[in-house]
Amino acid sequence: MVENLPHKTFVHDAKDLNFVRINNAAEQLLGHSRAGLLGKSGRTFSPTAQPAFFPAQTQTTLQPSSR
């Protein structure tokens, strides 16, 4: 089901933020095959101007809510 969503969808390992699942749209957006992405960090594929942005956003998302 996730494979054919039109929006990029990926799952990170919470410990090291490496990709553990990626759908077709994410492959196309990042310009790499699934085999080339799985097990690697998003830092590998981020624009050089924003190397820490995506990992920082992921870490923020993983933090427990204070509500």
N, C-alpha and C positions, 0 to 999 in steps of 0.2 A: 504494500500500500504506500509506504513512504517513498519507495523508489521512483514512482511516477508523479509525485507532487510537482507542480510547476515552480515551487519556491525552493530555494536551496535549503537543505536540511542536513545537518551533520550532528553527530554525537561525539563528545570528547570524553576521554578517561578523566575522572575528577582529580586524580593525583598528578598526572604529568601533562594533561591537556592535549594528549595526542588523539588524533582522529581514530575512532573505533567503528564508525558507520557513516557513510556518505551516500546521498542519493544522486541521481543523474543530473539534476539541475546544479548541484554543488560541483560536480565534476566539470560541467561545461563552464561554469562561472570561473573556477580556478584554473581551468585549462590543463588539467592533469587527469590521468586515469585514476580510477579508484585504487588500483594496486599501487600506484605511485603515491597516493595520499595516506592510505591506512597505516597507522603506526607512527605517523609523523606529526609534528607540531604545526599549528597554523602559522607560527612565526616563519616557517620555511617558505610560505606562499604569500605572506603579507607584503604590501608595497613597502619599499625601503623607508619611506617617509613615516610609516606607522607601524614599526615592528613590534611595539609593545601594546598597541591599542586593543587588538582582538583578545590576546590572553588576559589583559586587565579587565575587559568587559566580561569575559567568561568567569573569571574569579569573582567579580562582583555578583554575577548571577548565581553563583554557587553558594554565596554567603547566606546564612539563615536570616530570615526576616526579623526585624525588631518589633513587629506588630504584636 
